[in-house]
Amino acid sequence: MSPLFVTLEDETGFVNFILWPQVVENFRVLMRTESFLGVSGQLQSKDNVVHIVVKSLWRPRLDCRPPKTKSRDFR
C-alpha cells in the first residue's frame, strides 16, 4: 500500500502531510469520523517545501464551542 498524501493551504502557503499505511490503519476510524483533527509528526522542510510525516492523529480538546442556535428555515 502506498502512503497517503494530504495537502493543506492557507494564506501563508502549503503544508503536505505524509501518512504511511500503518498510520492510516491505526487512525482510520478517527480520520473518517472527526471533522477537526490534530496531527503530530516529524517536520521536514527543504527549498520552501514543508512536509509533516505523520506519526499520530488526535482529537483536539477545545474549551469553547460554537453557540447553539435554532434552525433557520427560509421558505
N, C-alpha and C positions, 0 to 999 in steps of 0.2 A: 504494500500500500504506500502511496506517495504522501508526502507531507501536505497539509492544508495551509494555503497562503491566504491571509486576510489583509487588506489594505484599508486604513482609515485616513481621512483627510479632514483638516480644519483650516482656519485662516493662516496657521503657521506652517503648514506643509503636510507631508505624508509620513505615516509610520506603517511599517509592514510587520505583521505577526506571522511567525512560522510555528505551526503546531505539528509535531511529529505524530505518527499514528498512535503510539501508546498514550500520548497526552489526550488526543481526541477520544480514544476509547475510555480513558479514566474519567473524563469530564463530559461525556456525551449527553447525559441527562441534563446537567446544568446548562450546557450550551444550547439545548433545544427548548428549555423551559423558562429561562430568565431573559428579561429584556434589557438588563443592565448588568454588566459583568466587570469584575476586577481581574487584572492579569498580572502575574508575576513571572519573571524570567530573566534572561541574560540579554543586556543591551549590546548591540553591535552597530557601529557607525563607521562608514568609510565614504569619502567623497560626497558628503552631504546626503547620503542614503542611510536611513535608520531602519534597523531590524530589531525586533524583540523575539528571541527564541523562547517560546512559552514553556514554562515548567508547570504552572498550575493556574487554574481559574477559580474565582471565588465570588460569592455574593456580597457586595458592599453593604455595610450597615450604615444607614442614613438616619440622622437624628430628626430631620424634617421630612414631612410627607406633603404631597400636593394637597391643597384644600379639597374637601369633598363638596361637590356641587350637584344640584339637581339636573336631570336631563333637560336639555333644551330642544324641544320638538318644533320645527318650523313647518307649518302647513300652509 
